[in-house]
Amino acid sequence: MEVKLPAPALIVLVGASSSGKTTWAREHFAGEEIVSSDSLRAMVGAGEDDQAASTAAFDLLERIVDERLRRGLTTVIDTTGLNAEARLRWAEKGRQAGMPVHAVVFDTSAEVCRERNATRGRPTPKKVLDRQLSRVERVAGLIEDEGFDGVHPNRAMAMVTPVVAAVAEEADERATPEHTFGLIVSRFNWPEDGRGEQLASVARRAEAAGFRDLWVMDHFRQIPGVGRPWEDIPEAYTALGFMAGVTAKIRLGALVTGITHRAPVLLGKMVATLDVLSSGRAICGLGAAWDRAEHTAYGIDFPELATRYALLEETLQMLPLLWGKGTPSFHGAHIDSPELICYPRPVQDPIPIMIGGSGEKRTLRLAARYADACNVFGDPATVAHKTEVLGGHCAEFGRDPTEVEVTHLLTALVATDRKTLRARVDRLRDRNNTAEDFMRRTNAGTVDDLAALFSAYSSAGAGHSIVSLPDVALEGSIETFADVIARFDSP
């Protein structure tokens, strides 16, 4: 079974010469992550076996380890690791850097070590190897008490994001849950020619892959954390109407519409039109809005938060009337209509409403009272807490909590295997960011990693995940995520 450790981490290899440490390290880690005393001895001396260069090599090793730990980079120390003083020093350095520290002990048999050593161009002297083998036996009984976060045999190992590492130990104990998925397209940094064709391709591929719903952000310019303000981003409902025309089954929505972005009654008419033209596939996502600079740039009034929440609640009260029978009036502090007219009527009765946000006092309370779904943020533990809070609000209104679907939003980068995953990470990440940081921000992992992660979200109460794929436009990205979807039962 593969050992999954949270990245970044410090890994100390312990074993005699010819026990397989270097081969193992190269199989599981990138070359730049491995700090090898043999390689450094060759760099500052006449070769890897130049013992006269050992002092300089180990001095350089310590400096490299210090710098990598300072920068928060995964580091594998490839020496014999048989010096207790050095092991304790490295473990302390890792702790001071705030990184987990693990040891990997190579208990390769003496016979195998001797056989391998004999085939080397310049073998380790027999007496030296014998001493090393004897020390490995003693170290195995002592290293557990040296302060490492984990001591492991030399088996398959992978560095994963902290959240994947946290759920990995429990993954095998969970039954396969029901879980569904949505895809949000938030970046449109595509070639100018054929943008419509590219968006159509993404929509069709998402539908074929098994995504239940397809989302865009309701913003008029790109938002911080996703891109620069001047990067391309289409108007949400125009894009949703376009995608409705190139798909047949996938549900469509804005995640989420800022309540100040459009007159609420007009918004209700737009969502109803989308529902009609898509044959009943619209979802109405709503939120209190937050981007003051965006409002200013577009000349849209941005009232105080309390007013925005009041407008959101009135909208939640008004929309069922607009979409329902007759032409009732609605008179509120912020919405006033003598005649709510919406023809043609929506196909769905009613159109499902999702509220975006995790605020426990107001947002989740509004979701419990009025919505069909709420979209929250955070790791599985955070989502479990939000689900519990939502349940409390539902009880206040005499509502069954299962009537409000809990969904969550996260970025996900997936690949079939570790090698392909690392290649995708290196291709997509900004060169000023480390691979570990990019993996953490994108929840990068293999199909197995992400299946375990989404299983944990199901256990936390969120049975629907809306994902943003950083490489969504590339062939194979959506299709690989389909392998994650296939791991789950769909309700």
C-alpha positions in Angstrom: 0.0 0.0 0.0 1.2 3.5 -0.9 2.2 5.8 2.0 0.8 9.2 1.5 2.6 12.1 3.3 1.6 15.7 3.4 3.7 18.0 1.2 6.0 19.6 1.9 8.0 17.3 4.2 11.5 16.4 5.2 12.3 12.7 4.4 15.4 11.1 6.0 16.6 7.9 4.4 18.3 5.3 6.7 20.1 2.3 5.4 23.4 0.7 4.5 25.2 1.2 1.2 23.6 -0.8 -1.6 20.3 -1.1 0.3 18.4 0.7 -2.5 18.0 4.2 -1.0 19.1 6.2 -4.1 17.1 4.0 -6.5 14.0 4.3 -4.3 14.4 8.1 -3.9 14.6 8.5 -7.7 11.5 6.4 -8.2 9.4 8.5 -5.8 10.8 12.0 -5.9 11.9 14.6 -8.4 15.6 14.9 -8.8 15.8 18.4 -7.3 14.1 17.2 -4.2 16.9 14.7 -3.4 19.9 15.9 -1.5 22.5 13.1 -1.9 25.8 13.0 0.0 27.3 10.8 -2.8 26.3 13.3 -5.5 27.7 16.2 -3.5 30.9 14.3 -2.9 31.2 14.0 -6.7 30.6 17.7 -7.2 33.3 18.8 -4.7 35.7 15.9 -5.1 37.0 13.4 -7.6 33.9 11.2 -7.5 31.1 9.8 -5.3 33.6 7.6 -3.5 36.1 10.4 -2.8 36.1 10.1 1.0 38.5 13.1 1.3 35.7 15.2 0.0 33.2 14.0 2.6 33.6 17.0 5.0 33.0 19.5 2.2 30.1 17.5 0.8 28.3 17.2 4.1 28.8 20.9 4.9 27.2 21.6 1.5 24.4 19.1 2.2 23.5 21.0 5.5 23.4 24.3 3.7 21.2 23.0 0.9 18.9 21.3 3.4 18.6 24.6 5.4 17.8 26.6 2.3 15.2 24.1 1.1 13.5 24.0 4.5 13.5 27.8 4.7 11.6 27.9 1.4 9.2 25.2 2.4 10.3 22.6 -0.2 10.0 18.8 0.1 13.5 17.5 0.8 14.9 14.0 0.8 18.2 13.5 2.6 20.0 10.6 0.9 22.8 9.5 3.1 23.2 6.3 5.2 21.4 8.2 7.9 23.2 6.0 10.5 24.5 8.9 12.6 22.1 9.5 15.4 23.3 13.1 16.0 22.7 14.0 12.4 19.2 12.4 12.4 18.2 14.3 15.5 19.5 17.6 14.0 17.6 17.1 10.8 14.4 16.2 12.7 14.7 19.4 14.7 15.4 21.5 11.6 12.2 20.1 10.0 10.1 20.9 13.1 11.5 24.4 13.3 10.5 24.9 9.6 7.0 23.8 10.5 7.3 20.7 8.2 6.5 17.1 9.0 9.6 14.9 9.3 9.6 11.2 8.3 12.2 8.5 8.2 12.4 5.7 5.7 14.3 2.7 7.0 15.9 0.3 4.4 16.2 -3.1 6.1 17.4 -4.8 2.9 19.1 -8.1 3.8 22.8 -8.2 4.3 23.1 -10.8 1.5 21.4 -8.6 -1.0 23.4 -5.5 0.0 26.7 -7.5 -0.4 25.6 -8.8 -3.8 24.7 -5.4 -5.0 27.9 -3.9 -3.6 30.0 -6.4 -5.4 28.7 -5.3 -8.8 29.5 -1.6 -8.2 32.5 -0.1 -10.0 34.1 0.9 -6.8 32.4 -1.2 -4.0 32.3 -0.1 -0.4 35.0 -1.9 1.6 33.7 -5.1 3.2 34.5 -3.9 6.8 32.7 -0.6 6.2 29.6 -2.3 4.8 29.6 -4.8 7.7 29.6 -2.0 10.2 26.8 -0.2 8.4 24.7 -3.4 8.4 25.2 -3.9 12.1 24.3 -0.3 12.8 21.1 -0.5 10.8 19.9 -3.3 13.1 20.5 -1.0 16.1 19.0 2.1 14.5 15.7 0.2 13.8 15.2 -0.2 17.5 16.0 3.5 18.4 14.6 5.7 15.6 11.0 5.4 16.8 11.9 7.5 19.8 13.8 10.2 17.9 10.9 12.6 17.3 10.0 11.7 13.7 6.3 12.1 12.7 6.5 8.7 11.1 9.0 5.9 10.5 8.3 3.8 7.4 9.7 0.8 5.6 10.9 1.3 2.0 7.7 0.9 0.2 5.8 3.1 -2.3 5.4 6.6 -1.1 3.8 9.8 -2.5 3.8 13.4 -1.4 0.2 14.6 -1.5 -1.7 17.7 -0.3 -2.3 18.0 3.4 -6.1 17.5 3.0 -5.6 14.3 0.9 -3.1 13.0 3.5 -5.6 13.7 6.2 -8.3 11.6 4.6 -6.1 8.9 3.2 -6.0 6.8 6.4 -9.8 6.6 6.7 -10.5 6.1 3.0 -10.4 2.3 3.1 -12.8 2.3 6.0 -15.6 4.2 4.1 -18.2 2.6 2.0 -18.6 4.1 -1.4 -21.1 6.9 -0.9 -23.5 8.6 -3.2 -21.8 11.7 -4.7 -22.5 14.0 -7.7 -20.4 16.6 -9.3 -20.7 20.0 -11.0 -18.1 21.8 -13.1 -17.5 25.6 -12.9 -15.7 27.4 -15.7 -14.1 30.4 -14.2 -11.3 31.3 -16.6 -11.6 31.9 -20.3 -8.0 32.6 -21.2 -8.4 30.9 -24.6 -7.3 32.0 -28.1 -9.5 34.8 -29.5 -10.5 32.7 -32.5 -13.0 30.0 -31.7 -14.0 31.0 -28.2 -17.5 29.9 -28.7 -16.4 26.6 -30.1 -14.1 26.1 -27.1 -16.9 26.8 -24.6 -19.2 24.5 -26.5 -16.6 21.8 -26.4 -16.1 22.2 -22.6 -19.9 22.0 -22.1 -20.3 18.9 -24.2 -17.4 17.2 -22.7 -18.7 17.9 -19.2 -22.0 16.4 -20.0 -20.4 13.3 -21.5 -18.2 12.9 -18.5 -21.1 12.7 -16.1 -21.1 16.1 -14.5 -24.6 16.8 -13.1 -24.4 20.6 -13.5 -22.4 23.3 -15.3 -21.7 26.7 -13.8 -20.1 30.1 -14.6 -19.3 32.9 -12.2 -21.6 36.0 -12.3 -19.0 38.7 -12.5 -18.5 41.4 -15.1 -14.7 41.4 -14.8 -12.3 38.8 -13.6 -12.0 38.5 -9.8 -8.9 38.4 -7.6 -7.6 34.9 -6.9 -8.7 33.7 -10.3 -7.1 36.2 -12.7 -6.4 39.8 -13.5 -9.3 42.2 -13.9 -8.8 42.7 -17.6 -8.8 38.9 -18.4 -11.7 37.6 -20.5 -14.9 36.7 -18.7 -18.3 36.5 -20.4 -21.5 37.7 -19.0 -23.0 34.8 -17.1 -26.5 34.5 -18.4 -25.5 35.0 -22.0 -22.9 32.2 -21.6 -25.5 29.9 -19.9 -27.9 30.4 -22.7 -25.2 29.5 -25.2 -24.3 26.4 -23.3 -27.9 25.4 -23.0 -28.0 25.3 -26.8 -25.1 22.9 -27.2 -26.1 20.5 -24.4 -29.1 18.3 -23.7 -29.1 17.1 -20.1 -26.7 19.0 -17.9 -28.1 21.5 -15.5 -27.0 25.2 -15.7 -26.5 28.0 -13.2 -24.4 30.9 -12.1 -22.4 30.4 -8.9 -23.7 32.7 -7.7 -25.5 35.7 -8.9 -24.8 38.8 -6.9 -28.2 40.1 -5.7 -27.2 43.7 -6.6 -26.1 42.9 -10.1 -29.6 43.1 -11.7 -33.0 44.2 -10.7 -34.4 41.1 -8.8 -37.6 40.8 -10.9 -35.5 41.0 -14.1 -33.2 38.4 -12.8 -36.1 36.1 -12.1 -37.3 36.6 -15.7 -33.8 35.8 -17.0 -33.6 32.5 -15.0 -37.1 31.5 -16.1 -36.1 32.1 -19.7 -33.1 29.9 -19.3 -35.2 27.2 -17.7 -37.7 27.3 -20.6 -35.0 27.3 -23.4 -33.1 24.5 -21.7 -36.2 22.4 -21.2 -36.0 22.7 -17.4 -32.4 22.7 -16.5 -31.9 26.0 -14.8 -30.6 26.5 -11.3 -30.9 29.9 -9.6 -27.8 30.6 -7.6 -28.0 33.7 -5.3 -25.6 35.5 -3.0 -25.3 38.8 -1.2 -22.5 40.1 -3.6 -19.1 41.3 -2.3 -16.9 43.0 -5.0 -17.2 46.7 -4.3 -14.6 47.6 -6.9 -16.6 45.7 -9.6 -19.8 47.6 -8.7 -18.0 50.9 -8.8 -16.5 50.1 -12.2 -19.9 49.3 -13.7 -21.8 52.1 -11.9 -23.8 49.7 -9.8 -24.9 50.7 -6.4 -23.3 48.8 -3.6 -25.3 49.2 -0.4 -24.2 48.1 3.1 -24.1 44.4 3.9 -27.3 44.5 6.0 -29.2 46.1 3.1 -27.8 43.5 0.7 -29.0 40.7 2.9 -32.4 42.3 3.2 -32.6 42.5 -0.6 -31.5 38.9 -0.9 -34.3 37.8 1.5 -36.9 39.7 -0.3 -35.8 38.2 -3.6 -36.1 34.7 -2.1 -39.6 35.6 -1.1 -40.5 37.1 -4.4 -39.1 34.6 -6.9 -41.7 31.8 -6.1 -44.4 34.3 -6.7 -42.9 35.4 -10.0 -42.5 31.9 -11.2 -45.9 30.7 -9.9 -49.4 31.1 -11.1 -51.2 34.4 -11.7 -49.7 37.9 -11.5 -49.5 38.6 -7.8 -48.1 41.9 -6.4 -45.1 42.1 -4.1 -44.4 45.0 -1.8 -41.2 45.0 0.2 -38.8 47.5 1.5 -36.5 47.0 -1.5 -38.6 45.3 -4.1 -42.0 46.7 -5.1 -44.0 45.3 -8.0 -47.7 45.7 -8.5 -47.8 42.8 -11.0 -45.3 40.0 -11.2 -45.6 38.8 -14.8 -43.4 36.0 -16.1 -44.4 34.3 -19.4 -43.6 31.8 -20.5 -43.7 30.0 -17.1 -40.6 28.0 -16.1 -40.6 24.4 -16.9 -39.6 23.4 -13.4 -42.0 24.0 -10.6 -40.2 25.5 -8.9 -36.7 26.3 -10.2 -34.3 25.1 -7.5 -32.5 27.9 -5.6 -29.0 27.7 -4.3 -27.5 30.2 -1.9 -23.8 30.7 -1.9 -21.8 31.4 1.2 -20.8 29.9 4.5 -21.9 32.6 7.0 -23.5 30.8 9.9 -25.8 33.5 11.3 -27.4 34.9 8.1 -26.4 33.0 5.0 -27.0 29.5 6.2 -30.2 30.7 8.0 -31.6 32.0 4.7 -30.7 28.8 3.0 -32.5 26.8 5.7 -35.6 28.9 5.3 -35.9 29.5 1.6 -33.4 27.5 -0.5 -33.0 24.1 -2.1 -29.2 24.0 -1.8 -26.4 25.9 -0.2 -22.8 26.1 -1.4 -20.1 26.2 1.3 -16.3 26.3 1.5 -13.6 24.6 3.4 -12.1 21.2 4.2 -14.3 18.2 5.2 -14.1 19.1 8.9 -15.2 22.7 8.1 -18.0 21.5 5.9 -19.2 19.0 8.6 -19.5 22.0 11.0 -21.4 24.1 8.5 -23.8 21.2 7.8 -24.4 20.9 11.5 -25.2 24.7 11.7 -27.5 24.4 8.7 -29.3 21.5 10.4 -29.9 23.7 13.5 -31.4 26.5 11.4 -33.6 23.9 9.6 -34.9 22.7 12.9 -35.8 26.3 13.8 -38.1 26.5 10.8 -39.5 23.0 11.1 -37.8 21.9 8.0 -36.1 18.5 7.3 -32.4 19.2 6.8 -32.3 16.7 3.9 -34.4 19.1 1.9 -31.4 21.5 1.6 -28.6 20.0 -0.4 -25.2 20.9 0.9 -22.6 21.4 -1.9 -19.1 22.7 -1.8 -16.7 24.4 -4.2 -13.1 23.6 -4.7 -10.4 23.6 -7.4 -9.2 20.1 -8.4 -6.3 19.0 -10.6 -6.4 15.2 -11.4 -4.2 12.8 -13.2 -4.1 9.0 -13.6 -0.7 8.6 -11.9 2.0 10.5 -10.0 4.3 11.1 -12.9 1.5 12.6 -15.1 0.3 14.6 -12.1 3.7 16.1 -11.5 4.1 17.0 -15.2 0.7 18.8 -15.2 1.6 20.7 -12.0 4.9 21.8 -13.5 3.2 22.8 -16.8 0.5 24.9 -15.1 2.1 26.5 -12.1 3.6 29.9 -12.0 7.4 29.6 -11.8 7.5 31.8 -8.7 5.3 29.3 -6.8 6.5 25.9 -5.6 5.0 22.7 -6.8 3.8 21.9 -3.3 2.0 25.3 -3.0 0.4 24.8 -6.4 -0.7 21.3 -5.5 -2.2 22.5 -2.2 -4.1 25.4 -3.9 -5.5 23.1 -6.7 -6.1 20.0 -4.6 -3.9 18.1 -7.0 -4.0 14.4 -6.8 -4.5 11.1 -8.6 -7.9 9.6 -9.3 -7.5 7.6 -6.1 -6.5 10.7 -4.1 -9.5 12.7 -5.2 -12.0 9.8 -4.8 -10.9 9.5 -1.2 -11.2 13.3 -0.7 -14.7 13.5 -2.1 -15.7 10.5 -0.1 -14.7 12.5 3.0 -16.8 15.4 1.8 -19.8 13.0 1.5 -19.2 11.8 5.0 -19.1 15.4 6.1 -22.6 16.0 4.7 -21.7 17.5 1.3 -22.8 15.0 -1.3 -22.3 17.3 -4.3 -19.0 18.8 -5.3 -18.6 21.7 -7.8 -15.0 21.7 -9.1 -12.9 24.1 -11.1 -10.3 22.3 -13.3 -7.2 24.5 -13.9 -6.6 22.7 -17.2 -10.3 22.4 -18.2 -9.7 23.4 -21.9 -7.1 20.8 -22.4 -8.2 17.5 -23.9 -8.1 14.8 -21.3 -8.7 17.0 -18.2 -12.4 16.6 -18.0 -12.1 13.0 -19.3 -9.7 12.1 -16.5 -12.1 13.6 -13.9 -14.8 11.3 -15.3 -12.8 8.5 -13.8 -13.3 10.2 -10.4 -17.1 10.5 -11.1 -17.2 6.8 -12.0 -16.0 5.9 -8.5 -19.2 7.0 -6.9 -22.9 6.0 -7.0 -25.1 8.7 -8.3 -28.5 9.2 -6.6 
